[in-house]
């Protein structure tokens, strides 16, 4: 192997080992080509030193700086940080996107719940006479609730049937913003679907219960 900034005077070097690929600067970059040199062979452009510490690594930074100054008082020491801090700094953008996504997700769920509640409340109002007659004829509480809830179940099942395939199909678009998580993780998708289904069922149960507990005489008199 030849190395040198002047192509007319290359320096012959011997490769003594090969190491595995590493995340050199951040977690998303592809493994760059690197050559590791000893201090005598490399140019004095500075370097990075990693220290293995027992206990809290932050408590070692001050003693490490002092030890380095004892070896060479003129050596500039900058950018001392723990590996956890370096990891957090490399994920600042991803954490911001995740936080914004969480906020928008909560808002979307709230709008979906309010919308579903409004639709079911309107449907109960439109069928108030029918529900009042059923209650007057002795319909059970569970039957009246199911009369309304089956519409909610249909909407939830239809929504999941459409949303899950779309989520899997669009997983490649969000894959670049994730680290350590598979975008098409079946467990995560199942938990999200069950959570949204439970919230939707709760939003539909409120007007269903109100319809089942209503006084049929008042409903029929109003009609």
N, C-alpha and C positions, 0 to 999 in steps of 0.2 A: 504494500500500500504506500502511495506517495502523498505527501501533504506539504502545503506551502502556499503562501499568498502570491509568491512570484513563480509563475509557471515555468520560467527558465531555470530555476534552481529548486526542483522538488526535493523533498526530504523523505528518504525511505524510512518506513515504520513497520514494525512487526505487530500483528494482531495476536494478542495473547488470550483473548477470551471474548465471548459473546453473551450479552445479558438479555433478559426478556423485555418485551415492550412495556413501557410505563406511561402514565399520564404525566407529562413533563410540566406543563403550565396550568392546564385546567382539565376538567373531567371529560370534555367533549372532543378535544382535539385528537386527531389520529396520530399514532406513534411516529414522531419525526425521526429522521436519521441523525444519530448523535455519535460522537466520538469522544470517549473519555480518555483524558491524558493525565499523567502525573504532573505535579507542580513544576518540575524542571523542564518538561517538554512543552507545556502550554504557555500562552502569552498571559501576562499579568493584567488581565482585564477584570479581576475579581472573581468571586465564586460563591457558591452556596454550600453551607455546612449543615448537616442534619445531626441532631443530638438525640440520643435515646435516654430518657429520664424516667426515674421511678417516682410515682406519686404525681402531684400536680406539676405539669411541665412549666407552667408560668412562673413558678418559684425558682426555676433553674436559670431563667434568662439573665437575671442580674449577675449571678455568679459566673455564668458563661462569658458575659461581657467583660467582667473583671479579669477572668483568666486570660482572655484574648489580649487585653491591654498589657497584661504582665509579660506576655510573649513578645508582642510588638506594639508599643504605645502609639505608634503612628498609623497603625492599621485602622481604616474607617470601618465601623460596624454599623450597618443599617438594616432596616427591614426585619428585625427580630420578631418572630411570631410563632405561634404553635401551629401544628399541622391542622388542627381543627379550625383555627382562624383562617388559614389559607383555603381550606375547603369551603368555609362559609363565604369568603370573598369571591370564590370562583362560581358560586351559585346565587349571587345577588340578583341577577336578571331573572333566573328561574323562580326564585322565591317571590319576587315581585309579581311575576305573571301568575304564579299559583295563588297569591293573595287576592289579586284582582279577579281571577277566575272563581275563587270561593265566594267573593262578594256578589258577583254577577249570578252565580249559581243559586245563592240564597234568595236573591231578588226574583230570579226566574221561578223558583219553587213557590215563593209567596204569591206571585202573580198567577201561577197555575192553580194554586189552591183557591185563591179568591175567585178566579174565573170558574172553576168547577163548582164552587159553592153557589156562585150566582146562577149558573145554569141549572143546578139541581133545585135551588129555591124557586126559580121561575117555573120549572117543570111542575113542582109541587103546587104552585099557585094555579097553574093552568088545569091541574087535575084535582083541584080541591073538592069539587062536587063529587067526583067519582070516589075519592078517598073518604069523604064524609058519609056517602051512602054505604060503602063497605063497612065502615066502623059502626054505623047505625044498625046494620044487619048482623053485627056480631063478629066481624073479622078480627082475628087475633092480632096482637101487637106485632108479632114476628112476621105475619103475612103482609101487613101494611108496610113495615120497614123494608121487606124484601121487594115489594112492589116498586119502591123507589130505588133501592140499592142495586137492583139488577141492571139498571141503566148505568150506574156508576161502574159496576163490574165490566160491562161491555166497553165503556170508554177506557178503563184502565187496561184491559186486555188488548184492545186495539192499539192503544198508545205504546204499550210494551212491544207488541208485534212489529210496529213500524220503527220504533226508536232503537231497539237492540241491533237489528241488521245495519241501520245507518251508523250507529256508533262503531260497529266493527269495521264497516267500510271506510269510515273517516279516521280510523285510528292512526293511519300513517301520517296524517297531517299534524297530529299532536305528539307523535312519537319523538320528534326532535326536541320537544320541550320537557321531556320526562327523563329522569335519571333513576335507575334502580327499580323502575316500575314498568311493566309491560303494558302498552296502551290497550291491548285486547285481553287483559287479564279477566278470565271468566268469573273469578270470585268477586272482584271489584264491580263488574257489571251486574252480577246477580244481587249484590248488596244494595247498589244504587237503585236497581229496578224494584226491589222489595221495599226499600225505604220510601220511594216515591209512590208506590202502590198503597202502602199503609197510610201515608199522608192524604192521598186522594180518597181512600175509603173513609177516613175520618171526616174529611170535608163533606163527603156525601151523606154520612150518617147523621150529621146535625140536622139538616132539613128533613131527612127521613123520620127521625125520632120526633121532630116537631109535628110532622103530619100525623104520625100515629097517635100522638097524645092530644091532638086537637079535639075540641068539642064538636061532634057532628051536628048538633042543633044550631050552633052558631054558624058553622060553615054553610049549612043548607039555607039558613035564614039570610045569610049574606048573599048567597047565590040567587 
